[in-house]
Structures are given as structure tokens and as C-alpha cells.
Amino acid sequence: MGSTGAQGAAGSQGVTGAKGATGTKGATGSQGAKGATGSQGATGAQGSAGAQGATGAKGATGAQGAAGAQGPAGAQGPVGPQGPTGAQGAQGASGAKGTTGAQGAKGATGAQGSVGAQGATGAKGSTGANGPTGAQGVKGATGAKGATGSQGAKGATGSQGATGAQGTAGAQGPAGAQGPVGPQGPTGAQGATGQKGATGSMGATGSQGTTGVKGATGSQGPAGAQGPAGAQGPVGATGAKGATGSQGPAGAKGATGSQGAKGVTGAKGATGSKGATGAKGTTGAQGPGPTTVRKTNADDTTTLTSLGSATGLGLAVAANTTYSFDYFILFQSSAAATGIGLALTGPASPNFVSYTATIPIAADGTAAMFSGWGTAYDDTVLGTAVQATGTTYVARIYGVISTGATSGTLTPRFRSEINGNTVTVKAGSWGALNTP
């Protein structure tokens, strides 16, 4: 080993930076399940050790003589096959351990010779070539040990830097408030490192058994932000220790230092291309909100006693759905003795349809309204009169329909009570449709 260089003088201590407040520790993630341990492969047989030379007789210690030649290394036994890796998942039973290969018989130990005189260290003999791996044979006799050479001179130890003079110890007074920490002096240069001695050759490493599959590592919780720490006050000179007095009050805590500036935010990565838009799904049944319709087209008129459809008041209904409906029909009659007939029609083969119609037929009073109901399409509720001609009245049709396998349109129907007299469904009439 080379001599150690002189150690440089210790520099004054550098300035201690302000310590931020310790952030809260994030939650520890759950530990993943440990995988099953794979079975261990069989251990190969150990190769035979080379014959060791006889040990020479030890004489008086002197200069180290030349090292005796090293005997050839025995052949190394074959490495056993590696066991299969266990399946990863929840921790289960450890895999079965593979069988250990048989160890060869140990050879007899040769007689130890007398130790020769120690002299200077001789040159190291060349290392024999590594033979083929095979079964361990009988151990040969121990070769003679070469004389140990004298140890090399130890390198000079570097001089230690001078120790500063210690100040006079003053009497210790009561503990006062802690002041701010003074700046730390710069760190002195480090002395040169001595040369490292040569590393000896490493022996052969045995084969390693199969390592079991490692379980998944739990996710680590986020680290809390570290806050700033207050600056430390300067250290005063140590005075002589006097009599221990009573403990003084705790000093005020120094001000917390300001937090360092936030680092620059990294540039935003490029936005990936937008994926293809998936095909549009089928339109579902109408939602629970009401669907409404207002008649904004021209008035509808008839003089017939057969039913006709009012226009501009159709409401679409889906198949296999139940709806509530409500119509307000504005109408007029050309003759006071002629009323209006009302009904409904819609998609074919409903599960059921049921509605009620109320129609004004006279002046205000208990007999002012004519009421009736229908339980099928075109089941007419027929008003018998009106109070006056040229006056707009409002009739009402409301009920429930449960459609079958066919969708379609729900439509109000109307007729005149008396053939030849005109009844009119007026613009502004209104209807609404609700699902549950």
C-alpha cells in the first residue's frame, strides 16, 4: 500500500443553509403480494482441489523469501440446472428445494513441513490454467508454504493541521434566548488520498439459487412540501463552567426563513393525435322530460260527423313504452246547438289506451261541462252544444297509452255534432307527452 498523503488543515465550517419545514409524510402504499418462491436447482458436485505443497520449516524471521509456486487449482464441479421460476401472484407455499448434489470424498491432508526462514517476498508463480469441471477428487497433500516476506514500510502520516487556541472559559450564566446562527465558514481543501494497494484476486463465486418472483410494490403516497427553517444563531465562546444555577426560561424561537423560489415549470409535452370517433349507438327511448307541441299552422275545420285528424298536434311515441298525455283543444262552433266531438288515434296495436275528455257545452254552472271517456282509438266523446257562436272555448283530452311493438304518432281527432254545421280546431291548441 502506498504512503498516505499529508492531511490538509481543517477549514472553517461553511454556512449552513436554511432548513425547510419537514413536509407531511405521504401515505405508505400497500405492499404487493409476494410471489411464490421457485424451487432451488440442484447443487453441482464440487471439483477436486489441487494438491497443496508441503509446508517448509519455519526459521528465524528475516527478509521475506520468494513465494513458492502455487499448485494448480482443482477442476470445478458442474453447475446444477436452475429450478423453474414460480408463478407470480399471491404468496403461497415455498417451492420444493432441489436435491443437493453429492460431495466428493475429501482427500487426505499432507504432512506439514517445517517452516523455512522468512526472507524477502519472492515473485509470485504463474497461475495454472483452470481445468475442466468434474467431480471432486481426493484432496492432495498440502504444498510447502513459501517464506513470508518482510512487510513494506508504512507511508508517512500527513501532518495534522494546527488546532486553534481555545478561548478563555468564562463563567456560565443563565441560559438566554438563542440568537441567530452565524454563517458557516468555507470547507477546507481535502488532503491528497494515498495510492490504493493492489487488490488480491477474487475466488470463484458459487452458483446462486433461483430467486423467487418479487411481489408488486405498493404505490407510494405523495411527499408533503418542505417548508423553510429559521436561521441558526451564532455560537458564542464557551466560558468556564461555574456552579450550576437554576434553569432559565426558554429563549424565543428565531424567525422562520423565507421559502426558496419555485423552480421553472417544464415545457408541456406534445399533444397526442385524437383517436377515431366511435360509431354512434342506437337512440334510446325518450327520457322522462315532457315533450310538448303547439299548433302554429292554420285552423282545421269540418262540417262532417265522421272523425278527421287535427293537424300540427302530433306527438311521436316509441314502441313498448308507457306515456301520459294531455291536450288543450281550442275550438269554435258555427251554431249554438252544435257541439264538437273529440277522440284520439295512434300507432297500431297498443297494449292499452285510456283517456278522458271534458268539453264546454253551456253557460257557467254545474251543467257547463260535458265529460266522457274513451278506451280505444276513435272512441268519440261528443259535446252537445256551445253557449255562443264565434266564441273560442277550450276542451281537454288527457290519459295514458302503453304502446306495443309499433312506434308512431299520437294525434287528436274531431268531428261536428250535426252534419253540415262547422266546427273549428284553432291555432294555439297545445299538447304534452310524459314518460315515467
TITISE-91806 format. One record per residue (C-alpha): residue number from 1; x negated, z negated, y. Coordinates in steps of 0.1 Angstrom, whole numbers, plus 5000, padded with zeros to 4 digits. Example, Ala and Ser with C-alpha at 12.3 -4.5 7.8 and 13.67 -1.06 7.14 Angstrom:
<bagus>
1, 4877, 4922, 4955 $
2, 4863, 4929, 4989 $
</bagus>
This chain:
<bagus>
1, 5000, 5000, 5000 $
2, 4987, 5009, 5035 $
3, 4979, 4983, 5061 $
4, 5008, 4971, 5082 $
5, 5006, 4981, 5119 $
6, 5004, 4956, 5146 $
7, 5039, 4944, 5157 $
8, 5047, 4951, 5193 $
9, 5057, 4924, 5217 $
10, 5093, 4915, 5217 $
11, 5111, 4929, 5247 $
12, 5137, 4911, 5267 $
13, 5172, 4914, 5253 $
14, 5193, 4943, 5266 $
15, 5226, 4940, 5285 $
16, 5255, 4931, 5262 $
17, 5284, 4955, 5268 $
18, 5318, 4941, 5274 $
19, 5336, 4935, 5241 $
20, 5372, 4948, 5239 $
21, 5400, 4928, 5227 $
22, 5404, 4930, 5189 $
23, 5434, 4952, 5180 $
24, 5460, 4941, 5156 $
25, 5452, 4949, 5120 $
26, 5473, 4977, 5106 $
27, 5494, 4970, 5075 $
28, 5475, 4974, 5043 $
29, 5487, 5003, 5022 $
30, 5500, 4996, 4988 $
31, 5474, 5001, 4960 $
32, 5479, 5031, 4939 $
33, 5485, 5027, 4902 $
34, 5452, 5025, 4882 $
35, 5448, 5054, 4857 $
36, 5443, 5047, 4821 $
37, 5406, 5042, 4810 $
38, 5393, 5071, 4790 $
39, 5378, 5065, 4756 $
40, 5340, 5059, 4757 $
41, 5319, 5085, 4740 $
42, 5297, 5076, 4710 $
43, 5262, 5064, 4719 $
44, 5235, 5087, 4707 $
45, 5207, 5075, 4685 $
46, 5176, 5062, 4703 $
47, 5145, 5083, 4700 $
48, 5113, 5069, 4684 $
49, 5088, 5050, 4706 $
50, 5053, 5064, 4708 $
51, 5025, 5043, 4692 $
52, 5011, 5017, 4716 $
53, 4973, 5014, 4717 $
54, 4957, 4981, 4707 $
55, 4951, 4956, 4735 $
56, 4915, 4950, 4743 $
57, 4900, 4916, 4745 $
58, 4902, 4900, 4779 $
59, 4869, 4893, 4795 $
60, 4858, 4879, 4828 $
61, 4878, 4892, 4857 $
62, 4859, 4917, 4877 $
63, 4863, 4951, 4891 $
64, 4892, 4969, 4876 $
65, 4881, 4994, 4850 $
66, 4895, 5027, 4842 $
67, 4931, 5027, 4828 $
68, 4934, 5036, 4791 $
69, 4952, 5068, 4782 $
70, 4989, 5063, 4778 $
71, 5003, 5071, 4744 $
72, 5028, 5099, 4741 $
73, 5065, 5090, 4748 $
74, 5087, 5090, 4718 $
75, 5114, 5116, 4714 $
76, 5147, 5106, 4730 $
77, 5178, 5105, 4708 $
78, 5206, 5130, 4713 $
79, 5233, 5121, 4739 $
80, 5267, 5114, 4722 $
81, 5297, 5136, 4732 $
82, 5316, 5124, 4762 $
83, 5350, 5110, 4754 $
84, 5382, 5127, 4769 $
85, 5394, 5116, 4803 $
86, 5426, 5096, 4801 $
87, 5457, 5109, 4818 $
88, 5463, 5097, 4853 $
89, 5493, 5076, 4861 $
90, 5505, 5040, 4858 $
91, 5479, 5017, 4844 $
92, 5482, 5015, 4807 $
93, 5462, 5002, 4778 $
94, 5425, 5009, 4778 $
95, 5414, 5038, 4757 $
96, 5397, 5031, 4724 $
97, 5359, 5027, 4726 $
98, 5339, 5053, 4709 $
99, 5318, 5044, 4680 $
100, 5282, 5033, 4688 $
101, 5255, 5055, 4671 $
102, 5233, 5038, 4645 $
103, 5200, 5024, 4659 $
104, 5168, 5034, 4641 $
105, 5147, 5008, 4625 $
106, 5122, 4991, 4647 $
107, 5086, 4998, 4639 $
108, 5060, 4971, 4632 $
109, 5042, 4957, 4662 $
110, 5005, 4964, 4661 $
111, 4979, 4937, 4664 $
112, 4969, 4928, 4699 $
113, 4933, 4934, 4706 $
114, 4910, 4913, 4727 $
115, 4913, 4916, 4764 $
116, 4884, 4936, 4779 $
117, 4867, 4927, 4811 $
118, 4886, 4937, 4842 $
119, 4869, 4962, 4863 $
120, 4878, 4989, 4888 $
121, 4910, 5008, 4881 $
122, 4903, 5040, 4863 $
123, 4921, 5073, 4867 $
124, 4955, 5074, 4851 $
125, 4956, 5095, 4820 $
126, 4979, 5126, 4819 $
127, 5014, 5120, 4806 $
128, 5021, 5137, 4773 $
129, 5049, 5163, 4770 $
130, 5083, 5150, 4762 $
131, 5091, 5158, 4726 $
132, 5124, 5169, 4712 $
133, 5152, 5143, 4709 $
134, 5156, 5129, 4674 $
135, 5164, 5097, 4655 $
136, 5144, 5066, 4664 $
137, 5114, 5062, 4641 $
138, 5092, 5033, 4632 $
139, 5076, 5017, 4662 $
140, 5039, 5023, 4663 $
141, 5011, 4999, 4668 $
142, 5005, 4987, 4704 $
143, 4977, 5005, 4720 $
144, 4948, 4987, 4737 $
145, 4956, 4977, 4773 $
146, 4932, 4990, 4798 $
147, 4914, 4967, 4821 $
148, 4933, 4957, 4852 $
149, 4915, 4970, 4884 $
150, 4910, 4948, 4914 $
151, 4938, 4947, 4939 $
152, 4932, 4967, 4971 $
153, 4926, 4949, 5003 $
154, 4957, 4939, 5022 $
155, 4962, 4957, 5055 $
156, 4956, 4937, 5087 $
157, 4987, 4920, 5100 $
158, 4996, 4931, 5135 $
159, 4992, 4906, 5163 $
160, 5023, 4888, 5173 $
161, 5034, 4891, 5210 $
162, 5028, 4862, 5232 $
163, 5056, 4836, 5233 $
164, 5069, 4829, 5268 $
165, 5063, 4795, 5283 $
166, 5092, 4771, 5277 $
167, 5107, 4757, 5309 $
168, 5107, 4720, 5317 $
169, 5136, 4703, 5299 $
170, 5160, 4688, 5324 $
171, 5184, 4660, 5318 $
172, 5216, 4672, 5302 $
173, 5245, 4668, 5324 $
174, 5282, 4671, 5317 $
175, 5294, 4705, 5304 $
176, 5306, 4726, 5333 $
177, 5326, 4757, 5334 $
178, 5310, 4787, 5316 $
179, 5297, 4813, 5341 $
180, 5295, 4850, 5336 $
181, 5270, 4864, 5311 $
182, 5239, 4878, 5328 $
183, 5227, 4914, 5319 $
184, 5208, 4918, 5288 $
185, 5172, 4929, 5292 $
186, 5159, 4961, 5276 $
187, 5149, 4961, 5240 $
188, 5111, 4962, 5234 $
189, 5095, 4991, 5216 $
190, 5092, 4986, 5178 $
191, 5057, 4984, 5164 $
192, 5045, 5012, 5141 $
193, 5055, 5009, 5104 $
194, 5027, 5008, 5079 $
195, 5024, 5035, 5053 $
196, 5045, 5030, 5022 $
197, 5027, 5028, 4989 $
198, 5033, 5054, 4962 $
199, 5065, 5049, 4942 $
200, 5060, 5045, 4905 $
201, 5076, 5069, 4881 $
202, 5112, 5060, 4871 $
203, 5121, 5056, 4835 $
204, 5146, 5077, 4818 $
205, 5183, 5068, 4826 $
206, 5206, 5063, 4797 $
207, 5238, 5083, 4794 $
208, 5267, 5070, 4813 $
209, 5301, 5063, 4796 $
210, 5332, 5081, 4807 $
211, 5347, 5068, 4840 $
212, 5385, 5062, 4839 $
213, 5407, 5081, 4864 $
214, 5409, 5063, 4897 $
215, 5444, 5054, 4909 $
216, 5458, 5068, 4941 $
217, 5446, 5049, 4972 $
218, 5475, 5035, 4993 $
219, 5478, 5047, 5029 $
220, 5460, 5027, 5055 $
221, 5480, 5013, 5084 $
222, 5472, 5023, 5119 $
223, 5444, 5003, 5137 $
224, 5455, 4985, 5168 $
225, 5439, 4994, 5201 $
226, 5409, 4972, 5210 $
227, 5412, 4955, 5243 $
228, 5384, 4947, 5267 $
229, 5364, 4914, 5266 $
230, 5353, 4894, 5296 $
231, 5317, 4895, 5306 $
232, 5295, 4866, 5294 $
233, 5279, 4843, 5320 $
234, 5241, 4839, 5323 $
235, 5223, 4814, 5300 $
236, 5208, 4785, 5320 $
237, 5174, 4769, 5313 $
238, 5175, 4742, 5286 $
239, 5169, 4708, 5301 $
240, 5156, 4677, 5283 $
241, 5182, 4660, 5262 $
242, 5194, 4628, 5277 $
243, 5219, 4603, 5265 $
244, 5250, 4619, 5251 $
245, 5277, 4614, 5276 $
246, 5314, 4618, 5272 $
247, 5326, 4653, 5267 $
248, 5336, 4670, 5300 $
249, 5367, 4692, 5304 $
250, 5366, 4727, 5291 $
251, 5354, 4753, 5317 $
252, 5377, 4780, 5330 $
253, 5376, 4812, 5310 $
254, 5359, 4842, 5327 $
255, 5379, 4872, 5339 $
256, 5385, 4899, 5313 $
257, 5366, 4930, 5319 $
258, 5383, 4963, 5327 $
259, 5390, 4986, 5298 $
260, 5369, 5017, 5294 $
261, 5381, 5052, 5303 $
262, 5402, 5071, 5278 $
263, 5384, 5099, 5260 $
264, 5391, 5135, 5267 $
265, 5421, 5149, 5246 $
266, 5410, 5176, 5222 $
267, 5423, 5211, 5226 $
268, 5456, 5219, 5209 $
269, 5452, 5240, 5177 $
270, 5467, 5274, 5174 $
271, 5504, 5275, 5166 $
272, 5511, 5290, 5132 $
273, 5533, 5321, 5128 $
274, 5570, 5314, 5124 $
275, 5584, 5317, 5089 $
276, 5611, 5342, 5079 $
277, 5646, 5332, 5087 $
278, 5666, 5324, 5056 $
279, 5698, 5342, 5047 $
280, 5730, 5329, 5063 $
281, 5750, 5307, 5040 $
282, 5787, 5312, 5033 $
283, 5810, 5299, 5061 $
284, 5826, 5266, 5051 $
285, 5861, 5256, 5056 $
286, 5873, 5248, 5092 $
287, 5862, 5214, 5104 $
288, 5885, 5186, 5115 $
289, 5888, 5196, 5152 $
290, 5921, 5212, 5162 $
291, 5924, 5250, 5166 $
292, 5948, 5260, 5194 $
293, 5964, 5292, 5206 $
294, 5982, 5301, 5239 $
295, 6004, 5331, 5242 $
296, 5989, 5351, 5271 $
297, 6004, 5385, 5263 $
298, 6038, 5399, 5273 $
299, 6071, 5382, 5264 $
300, 6087, 5391, 5230 $
301, 6124, 5399, 5229 $
302, 6150, 5407, 5202 $
303, 6188, 5413, 5200 $
304, 6188, 5412, 5162 $
305, 6199, 5385, 5138 $
306, 6170, 5393, 5114 $
307, 6137, 5375, 5119 $
308, 6108, 5390, 5137 $
309, 6073, 5376, 5144 $
310, 6063, 5363, 5178 $
311, 6030, 5378, 5190 $
312, 6000, 5360, 5204 $
313, 6006, 5328, 5185 $
314, 5990, 5334, 5151 $
315, 5967, 5306, 5137 $
316, 5942, 5315, 5109 $
317, 5943, 5293, 5078 $
318, 5918, 5292, 5049 $
319, 5926, 5292, 5012 $
320, 5931, 5259, 4993 $
321, 5933, 5238, 5024 $
322, 5960, 5215, 5039 $
323, 5969, 5217, 5076 $
324, 5991, 5200, 5101 $
325, 6006, 5224, 5128 $
326, 6026, 5221, 5160 $
327, 6042, 5248, 5181 $
328, 6059, 5246, 5215 $
329, 6080, 5277, 5219 $
330, 6092, 5286, 5255 $
331, 6124, 5307, 5253 $
332, 6154, 5321, 5272 $
333, 6188, 5334, 5262 $
334, 6209, 5361, 5279 $
335, 6242, 5343, 5271 $
336, 6250, 5306, 5273 $
337, 6269, 5309, 5240 $
338, 6239, 5324, 5222 $
339, 6211, 5303, 5208 $
340, 6177, 5311, 5192 $
341, 6168, 5309, 5155 $
342, 6132, 5297, 5146 $
343, 6111, 5298, 5114 $
344, 6075, 5303, 5101 $
345, 6056, 5327, 5079 $
346, 6020, 5326, 5065 $
347, 5997, 5336, 5036 $
348, 6012, 5342, 5001 $
349, 6020, 5316, 4975 $
350, 6013, 5283, 4994 $
351, 6013, 5251, 4974 $
352, 6040, 5239, 4998 $
353, 6052, 5244, 5034 $
354, 6075, 5219, 5052 $
355, 6085, 5220, 5089 $
356, 6110, 5206, 5114 $
357, 6124, 5225, 5144 $
358, 6141, 5210, 5175 $
359, 6160, 5234, 5198 $
360, 6178, 5226, 5232 $
361, 6214, 5237, 5229 $
362, 6233, 5218, 5257 $
363, 6230, 5197, 5288 $
364, 6211, 5164, 5286 $
365, 6227, 5139, 5263 $
366, 6230, 5129, 5226 $
367, 6241, 5164, 5217 $
368, 6214, 5182, 5238 $
369, 6191, 5190, 5208 $
370, 6198, 5208, 5175 $
371, 6174, 5197, 5147 $
372, 6168, 5212, 5113 $
373, 6140, 5218, 5088 $
374, 6125, 5244, 5065 $
375, 6108, 5241, 5031 $
376, 6099, 5278, 5027 $
377, 6088, 5308, 5048 $
378, 6116, 5323, 5069 $
379, 6138, 5292, 5063 $
380, 6156, 5295, 5097 $
381, 6167, 5266, 5119 $
382, 6194, 5282, 5142 $
383, 6203, 5269, 5176 $
384, 6240, 5274, 5186 $
385, 6238, 5278, 5224 $
386, 6219, 5271, 5256 $
387, 6230, 5252, 5287 $
388, 6225, 5282, 5310 $
389, 6212, 5318, 5310 $
390, 6179, 5327, 5327 $
391, 6165, 5292, 5322 $
392, 6133, 5286, 5302 $
393, 6136, 5259, 5275 $
394, 6110, 5245, 5251 $
395, 6117, 5243, 5214 $
396, 6093, 5227, 5189 $
397, 6082, 5236, 5153 $
398, 6059, 5211, 5136 $
399, 6050, 5204, 5099 $
400, 6024, 5206, 5071 $
401, 6012, 5235, 5050 $
402, 5990, 5234, 5019 $
403, 5976, 5269, 5012 $
404, 5970, 5283, 4977 $
405, 5943, 5308, 4966 $
406, 5951, 5331, 4996 $
407, 5940, 5328, 5032 $
408, 5959, 5343, 5061 $
409, 5977, 5336, 5094 $
410, 6004, 5311, 5102 $
411, 6029, 5328, 5126 $
412, 6062, 5317, 5143 $
413, 6093, 5338, 5137 $
414, 6125, 5341, 5158 $
415, 6160, 5358, 5160 $
416, 6191, 5359, 5181 $
417, 6221, 5338, 5170 $
418, 6245, 5366, 5179 $
419, 6238, 5403, 5173 $
420, 6234, 5422, 5205 $
421, 6226, 5393, 5227 $
422, 6189, 5390, 5239 $
423, 6167, 5360, 5232 $
424, 6131, 5359, 5246 $
425, 6099, 5341, 5235 $
426, 6080, 5336, 5267 $
427, 6043, 5339, 5276 $
428, 6027, 5304, 5279 $
429, 6040, 5292, 5245 $
430, 6013, 5272, 5226 $
431, 6003, 5261, 5191 $
432, 5978, 5238, 5174 $
433, 5963, 5235, 5139 $
434, 5945, 5205, 5124 $
435, 5928, 5197, 5091 $
436, 5925, 5161, 5079 $
</bagus>
